[in-house]
Amino acid sequence: MSSDYSTSPQFDPMAPAAKLSQAVFVKVCDLLYKLSGIVLKEGKEELVQSRLSKRLKACGLGSFEAYMDLVSSNKVELAQMVDVLTTNKTNFFREPAHFDLMRETLIPQWLSQNTEVRIWSAACSSGEEPYTIAMTLLETAPALARKTKILATDLSAVVLEKARKATYTNEIVADVPASIRSRYFEPVSAREQRVTAKARDLVSFARLNLLDPFPMRGRFNLIFCRNVMIYFDKPTQLGLARRFREMLEPGGFLFIGHSESLGQIDNGLQYERPAVYTRC
Ligand SMILES: C[S@@+](CC[C@H](N)C(=O)[O-])C[C@H]1O[C@@H](n2cnc3c(N)ncnc32)[C@H](O)[C@@H]1O
């Protein structure tokens, strides 16, 4: 089904810009919370108005009320709505302290245990995070990398499609340290480069809403869940932290974003250092 309705008879390009009422804003916030756990607070009206205006235009609709009617009966558009309201910002080697810890401590530990390694990048956005994990493993311990499985999941089908394509602009790839860039990217055009098969093959992608039960069998040695819990409220964070604990091997690690904190909540995880927890 096409999501571009701009030829719809309801669409009038000369009409004044639609205005988001408080009632519709509250409805959008409730829906987003129910579907993704993301909390949008008062003060975000302008952001919602500007992001949803793009969908109104794409759907050829003249009011937010009409858009909400469409969303209530059209699951494809509902997913699009959640998509435009979520923040997908990410980059290669973001928050490098986590990759330093992998290289200096975790990988040597896994090597000495001679174990197969399972890593989960939960909320992986467009793939920069799991590919950084793959590159770190390949650079540090290629033999271990070949035995490692990296699962990368996200709520958004749009970002997952980009992640699977593994093709990024030169500006995005510039975040990768020059010393390793040439080994993990190949040019696809003057503007874009693709992650090489060597790194791509370590990662598998799947759509997963973190609010839903986790369908994976087997535990992980390391879970990355960075820069998403910051959008959730405390009860959602606590529930998720407890469920992550259950998905970790004893002694396994959870990495969260450096601007996030699981605070003092009783979740069965032990604080190790900023943005790093272990299963105790
Ligand atoms: C800011 S990005 C973080 C990407 C990466 N982890 C990083 O730190 O660079 C947040 C991601 O969380 C995803 N997300 C939001 N709510 C989610 C949910 N309930 N389940 C799974 N993913 C979710 C969004 O689609 C987005 O791609």
The ligand as an SDF file (V2000), in Angstrom:
LIG
                    3D

 27 29  0  0  0  0  0  0  0  0999 V2000
   18.6510    7.3070   19.7150 C   0  0  0  0  0  0  0  0  0  0  0  0
   18.5330    5.7520   18.9180 S   0  0  0  0  0  0  0  0  0  0  0  0
   19.8830    4.9040   19.7140 C   0  0  0  0  0  0  0  0  0  0  0  0
   20.6720    4.0480   18.7580 C   0  0  0  0  0  0  0  0  0  0  0  0
   21.9260    3.3820   19.3640 C   0  0  0  0  0  0  0  0  0  0  0  0
   21.5690    2.4590   20.4060 N   0  0  0  0  0  0  0  0  0  0  0  0
   22.9000    4.4130   19.8670 C   0  0  0  0  0  0  0  0  0  0  0  0
   23.0450    4.5870   21.0730 O   0  0  0  0  0  0  0  0  0  0  0  0
   23.5150    5.0860   19.0430 O   0  0  0  0  0  0  0  0  0  0  0  0
   17.0890    5.0760   19.7260 C   0  0  0  0  0  0  0  0  0  0  0  0
   16.4690    3.8950   18.9750 C   0  0  0  0  0  0  0  0  0  0  0  0
   15.5160    3.2890   19.8400 O   0  0  0  0  0  0  0  0  0  0  0  0
   14.4740    2.7680   19.0430 C   0  0  0  0  0  0  0  0  0  0  0  0
   13.3000    2.5260   19.9180 N   0  0  0  0  0  0  0  0  0  0  0  0
   12.4890    3.4170   20.5180 C   0  0  0  0  0  0  0  0  0  0  0  0
   11.5340    2.7930   21.2250 N   0  0  0  0  0  0  0  0  0  0  0  0
   11.7670    1.4630   21.0790 C   0  0  0  0  0  0  0  0  0  0  0  0
   11.1200    0.2960   21.5620 C   0  0  0  0  0  0  0  0  0  0  0  0
   10.0410    0.3610   22.3650 N   0  0  0  0  0  0  0  0  0  0  0  0
   11.6080   -0.9120   21.1870 N   0  0  0  0  0  0  0  0  0  0  0  0
   12.6980   -1.0000   20.3900 C   0  0  0  0  0  0  0  0  0  0  0  0
   13.3550    0.0590   19.9010 N   0  0  0  0  0  0  0  0  0  0  0  0
   12.8900    1.2930   20.2460 C   0  0  0  0  0  0  0  0  0  0  0  0
   14.2610    3.8390   17.9920 C   0  0  0  0  0  0  0  0  0  0  0  0
   13.6120    3.3160   16.8550 O   0  0  0  0  0  0  0  0  0  0  0  0
   15.7040    4.2930   17.7120 C   0  0  0  0  0  0  0  0  0  0  0  0
   16.2440    3.6330   16.6020 O   0  0  0  0  0  0  0  0  0  0  0  0
  1  2  1  0
  2  3  1  0
  2 10  1  0
  3  4  1  0
  4  5  1  0
  5  6  1  0
  5  7  1  0
  7  8  2  0
  7  9  1  0
 10 11  1  0
 11 12  1  0
 11 26  1  0
 12 13  1  0
 13 14  1  0
 13 24  1  0
 14 15  1  0
 14 23  1  0
 15 16  2  0
 16 17  1  0
 17 18  1  0
 17 23  2  0
 18 19  1  0
 18 20  2  0
 20 21  1  0
 21 22  2  0
 22 23  1  0
 24 25  1  0
 24 26  1  0
 26 27  1  0
M  CHG  2   2   1   9  -1
M  END
$$$$
